[in-house]
Amino acid sequence: MTFSTRPLARVSIACAAAALALSACSGKGSTEGPTTPTPSASASPSASAEATPAPGEWMLEDLKVGAKVPKEDLERLFPKWEVPEPPATLTEFSEQGAKDAAIYYDRLAEIAFQYDSPDLVNRIDTGACRDCDKLRNLISEGRAKGYFLTAPSLEESSVKFDPEDERVAEVKMVQKFAYSIKSSASGMIESVHTDTNSTNYSFLIYLDGQWAASYLKSKEGEL
């Protein structure tokens, strides 16, 4: 097995953060930008004002492109994800061990990226990680600022072992994000995606008695 050096494929780490702007994920229910309504006699400033929730009362279904949402509401609607503990199967040389390890490293990378926590990358970087330095650089550049995502649900996972080196595994993960948005510094929503599926491929290698991350968010079939 020979690893190639190539750019980090997770500009957003989840295909649901910065990649939202590039429409890399196949999300359904995405909202388009605001259009200019046709003036009508029934439209009035008071009617428009009534359609805007008061601070503290915003709900996920109220999030529309062009809406300006208070920071407190965004933080309430998109609570920080819980930092996971290492799975007990991390040291298990098995298909389940590889799956659990990939999910664990994937979640750590997501949280590190979204919440500007480069120290979490150290939990991923055991010496075999080829993308960790690039991940740290992306975090330091603030590339995920303005993105808000609900914690994903795992829809599917599978493992493929390298026929030339069974210690190397490619793990496919399909995750669904109920809501993911991009907002400006002022809180103005620029994009909204609902029920977005993100398909990621992570590469692991079994070293020193445990699964270690090699490449995160890689392309399929690079074994």
C-alpha positions as CSV (number, residue, x, y, z in Angstrom):
1,M,0.0,0.0,0.0
2,T,1.5,3.3,-1.0
3,F,-0.1,6.5,0.2
4,S,-0.2,9.4,-2.2
5,T,0.1,13.0,-1.0
6,R,-2.9,15.1,-2.1
7,P,-4.9,18.0,-0.8
8,L,-7.3,17.6,2.1
9,A,-10.7,16.8,0.6
10,R,-12.7,18.1,3.5
11,V,-12.7,21.9,2.9
12,S,-15.6,21.7,5.3
13,I,-14.6,18.5,7.0
14,A,-18.2,17.2,6.7
15,C,-19.1,18.1,3.1
16,A,-21.7,20.0,5.0
17,A,-19.9,23.1,6.1
18,A,-17.8,25.0,3.5
19,A,-18.9,22.5,0.9
20,L,-22.5,23.7,1.3
21,A,-21.5,26.9,-0.5
22,L,-20.1,24.8,-3.3
23,S,-23.2,22.4,-3.3
24,A,-20.9,19.4,-2.9
25,C,-23.5,17.6,-0.8
26,S,-26.7,16.4,-2.4
27,G,-29.2,18.1,-0.1
28,K,-32.9,18.2,-0.7
29,G,-35.1,20.9,0.6
30,S,-32.5,23.6,0.0
31,T,-34.0,27.1,0.0
32,E,-33.3,29.5,-2.8
33,G,-32.3,33.1,-2.3
34,P,-35.0,35.7,-1.7
35,T,-37.0,37.0,-4.6
36,T,-38.6,40.4,-5.1
37,P,-42.3,40.0,-4.4
38,T,-44.9,41.6,-6.6
39,P,-46.4,44.6,-4.8
40,S,-50.0,44.0,-3.6
41,A,-52.5,45.9,-1.7
42,S,-52.5,43.3,1.1
43,A,-48.8,43.7,1.8
44,S,-48.0,46.0,4.7
45,P,-45.0,46.7,7.0
46,S,-47.0,45.4,10.0
47,A,-47.6,42.1,8.2
48,S,-43.9,41.6,7.5
49,A,-43.0,42.5,11.1
50,E,-45.4,39.9,12.4
51,A,-43.7,37.2,10.3
52,T,-40.4,37.8,12.1
53,P,-40.0,35.9,15.3
54,A,-39.0,37.8,18.4
55,P,-35.5,37.2,19.9
56,G,-35.6,33.9,21.8
57,E,-38.5,32.6,19.8
58,W,-36.9,31.5,16.6
59,M,-37.4,27.9,15.5
60,L,-35.5,25.9,12.9
61,E,-38.4,26.2,10.4
62,D,-38.2,30.0,10.7
63,L,-34.7,29.9,9.1
64,K,-35.0,31.4,5.6
65,V,-32.4,32.9,3.3
66,G,-32.3,36.7,3.9
67,A,-33.6,36.4,7.5
68,K,-31.5,38.1,10.2
69,V,-31.3,35.8,13.2
70,P,-30.1,36.8,16.7
71,K,-26.8,35.1,17.7
72,E,-28.4,33.7,20.8
73,D,-31.1,32.0,18.8
74,L,-28.6,30.5,16.4
75,E,-26.6,29.1,19.4
76,R,-29.7,27.7,20.9
77,L,-31.0,26.1,17.7
78,F,-27.5,24.7,16.9
79,P,-26.1,23.5,20.2
80,K,-22.4,22.5,20.2
81,W,-21.8,18.9,19.5
82,E,-20.6,16.7,22.4
83,V,-17.0,15.7,22.1
84,P,-16.9,11.9,21.8
85,E,-14.9,9.5,23.9
86,P,-12.7,6.9,22.2
87,P,-14.7,3.8,21.4
88,A,-13.9,0.6,23.3
89,T,-13.4,-1.0,19.9
90,L,-10.6,1.4,18.9
91,T,-8.0,-1.3,19.7
92,E,-10.1,-4.1,18.1
93,F,-8.7,-5.4,14.8
94,S,-12.1,-6.0,13.2
95,E,-14.6,-4.5,10.8
96,Q,-16.6,-3.0,13.7
97,G,-13.4,-1.6,15.2
98,A,-12.6,0.2,11.9
99,K,-16.1,1.6,11.6
100,D,-16.2,2.9,15.1
101,A,-12.7,4.4,14.8
102,A,-13.7,6.2,11.5
103,I,-16.9,7.6,13.1
104,Y,-14.9,8.7,16.1
105,Y,-12.2,10.5,14.2
106,D,-14.7,12.0,11.8
107,R,-16.7,13.5,14.7
108,L,-13.5,14.9,16.3
109,A,-12.5,16.5,13.1
110,E,-15.9,18.1,12.6
111,I,-16.0,19.5,16.1
112,A,-12.4,20.8,15.8
113,F,-13.2,22.5,12.6
114,Q,-16.6,24.0,13.5
115,Y,-15.6,25.3,16.9
116,D,-12.0,26.4,16.2
117,S,-10.5,23.8,18.5
118,P,-7.2,22.7,16.9
119,D,-6.2,20.9,20.1
120,L,-8.8,18.3,19.2
121,V,-6.8,17.5,16.1
122,N,-4.1,16.1,18.4
123,R,-6.5,13.3,19.4
124,I,-6.7,12.3,15.7
125,D,-3.0,12.8,14.9
126,T,-1.2,9.7,16.2
127,G,1.6,10.1,13.7
128,A,-0.1,8.4,10.7
129,C,-2.4,11.2,9.8
130,R,-1.5,12.8,6.5
131,D,-4.2,15.5,6.5
132,C,-4.0,16.7,10.1
133,D,-1.6,19.6,9.5
134,K,-3.9,20.9,6.7
135,L,-6.9,20.6,9.0
136,R,-5.1,22.7,11.6
137,N,-4.3,25.3,8.9
138,L,-8.0,25.4,7.9
139,I,-9.0,25.9,11.5
140,S,-6.5,28.7,12.0
141,E,-7.8,30.4,8.8
142,G,-11.3,30.4,10.2
143,R,-12.7,28.7,7.2
144,A,-15.8,27.4,9.0
145,K,-17.0,30.6,10.5
146,G,-20.7,31.3,9.9
147,Y,-21.7,27.7,9.4
148,F,-24.2,26.1,11.7
149,L,-25.1,22.4,11.6
150,T,-27.3,20.1,13.6
151,A,-25.5,16.9,14.8
152,P,-25.8,14.3,12.1
153,S,-27.4,10.9,12.2
154,L,-25.4,8.0,10.7
155,E,-27.4,6.5,7.9
156,E,-24.9,3.9,6.6
157,S,-21.3,2.7,7.1
158,S,-19.2,0.0,5.5
159,V,-15.6,-1.1,5.4
160,K,-13.3,-2.2,2.6
161,F,-9.9,-3.7,3.5
162,D,-6.8,-3.3,1.3
163,P,-6.3,-6.7,-0.4
164,E,-2.5,-6.0,-0.3
165,D,-2.4,-4.9,3.4
166,E,-5.3,-5.9,5.6
167,R,-4.2,-3.4,8.2
168,V,-5.5,-0.6,5.9
169,A,-9.2,0.1,5.7
170,E,-11.4,2.4,3.8
171,V,-14.6,3.3,5.7
172,K,-17.6,4.8,3.9
173,M,-20.0,6.9,6.1
174,V,-23.3,8.3,5.0
175,Q,-24.6,10.9,7.4
176,K,-27.7,13.1,7.4
177,F,-27.9,16.7,8.6
178,A,-31.4,17.8,9.4
179,Y,-30.4,21.5,9.1
180,S,-27.3,23.3,8.0
181,I,-27.0,27.0,7.3
182,K,-24.5,29.7,6.4
183,S,-24.8,33.1,7.9
184,S,-22.9,36.4,7.6
185,A,-21.1,38.1,10.5
186,S,-24.3,40.2,11.1
187,G,-26.5,37.1,11.4
188,M,-28.0,37.3,7.9
189,I,-28.7,33.8,6.6
190,E,-27.1,33.2,3.2
191,S,-28.0,29.6,2.6
192,V,-30.2,26.9,4.2
193,H,-30.1,23.1,3.6
194,T,-32.4,20.6,5.1
195,D,-32.1,16.8,5.2
196,T,-28.7,16.9,3.6
197,N,-26.8,13.7,3.0
198,S,-23.0,13.7,3.2
199,T,-21.0,10.7,2.0
200,N,-17.5,10.6,3.4
201,Y,-14.6,8.1,3.0
202,S,-12.0,7.9,5.7
203,F,-8.8,5.8,5.6
204,L,-7.4,4.1,8.7
205,I,-4.4,1.9,9.4
206,Y,-4.0,-0.5,12.3
207,L,-0.8,0.5,14.1
208,D,0.6,-0.2,17.6
209,G,-2.5,-2.0,18.7
210,Q,-5.2,0.5,17.6
211,W,-6.9,2.0,14.5
212,A,-5.2,5.3,13.5
213,A,-6.5,7.9,11.1
214,S,-4.5,8.2,7.8
215,Y,-6.7,10.3,5.5
216,L,-10.0,12.0,6.5
217,K,-12.8,12.7,4.0
218,S,-10.9,11.0,1.2
219,K,-12.2,9.8,-2.2
220,E,-13.6,6.4,-2.7
221,G,-11.4,3.6,-4.1
222,E,-8.0,4.9,-3.3
223,L,-6.9,1.7,-1.6
